[in-house]
Amino acid sequence: MFSTILISLSFVLQQVTPVHTYNGLHNGVVVEVDLPERADVGKLVLVDFKQQQVSPPVSIKAGTYDLTKRVPEINQLTSAVLLQLFVQGKQVGAPLVIQPMLSREVPVVEEAARPDGKSTYTKITGWQNEAEEDGVDGAFLSGWRVYENKDAVIETSLGIIRISLRPDIAPNTVWNFRELARGDFYDKTTFHRIVPLSSKGHPFVIQGGDPTGTGMGGPGFWLPIERSTLPHDFGVISMARAGDPDSAGCQFFLCLSRAGTARLDNQYCAFGETIEGSEVIRAIAALPLSDPASGKPSVPPTITTIKLMDPRVN
């Protein structure tokens, strides 16, 4: 029992701390390593978000280090990974997200006809890296954003939904969502739109995050869309938007089925997966609606707050 408590406490304490959130290409990635008491040495390792090893373990003592020199694989990253510290075979401290700051993948769009044949919409047909316009082959690296990895815990009036965020797939979307949550933007908002079934009869989405509750509210800016490869499946969280691909800001939706939301792939930016609270999502989707056409619930469920919490130890 006592040893279990110690292991739990060691995870809560941040053992590897970034000196800077933003690290320029020529400044390295500087961190401070603070080993647990009575531990002389630890090991640092990079893993992806499926816990697959990206770099060999590197022995480390307490002190300040430039990780680009100790873990050179950081220099070749093309997507975000996790940096984990292990002491005596046990993971300690919250993992750090190391996200390469790369030039943007810009959507290529065209106007496409809707199934009714009476209207059109802006369809994303491909992507082009902005660096290619300047003759650069592939994405251009400017440095790294480094921060503690966190889950997003959505506390609702019907229960808790825990989201594992995926900065490896949509780094700027995850960062935007984290910043809004950290600044209490989502406190006392609602799930203002519930679409239990699509036009083809498949479970569709529940949508929230609007501070006005009208479906028209936003954070005062637009968020450029990212090229997310995360499939829209049950429990996946994705950014709501208007017709312009870059018109997302704060509103998000949670998918209710793969059959209902597969068509959103490559058109909307998915950025996380539900790891707890599936029953809460289904309970929200089952609420009575005062206006089925718009998806307005009779009594909109409340989002009390969204907290950023340490991911669980594997």
Secondary structure, 3 states (H helix, E strand, C coil): CHHHHHHHHHHHCCCEEECCCEEECCCCCEEEECCCCCCCCEEEEEECCCCCECCCCEEECCEEEEHHHHCHHHHHCCCCEEEEEEECCEEEEEEEEEEEEECCEEEEEEEEECCCCCCEEEEEEEEEEHHHHHCCCCCCEEEEEEEECCEEEEEECCEEEEEEECCCCCHHHHHHHHHHHHCCCCCCEECCEEECCCCCCCCCEEEECECCCCCCCCCCCCECCCCCCCCCCCCEEEECCCCCCCCECCCEEEECCHHHHHHHCCCCCEEEEEEECHHHHHHHHCCCEEECCCCEECCCCEEEEEEEECCCCC
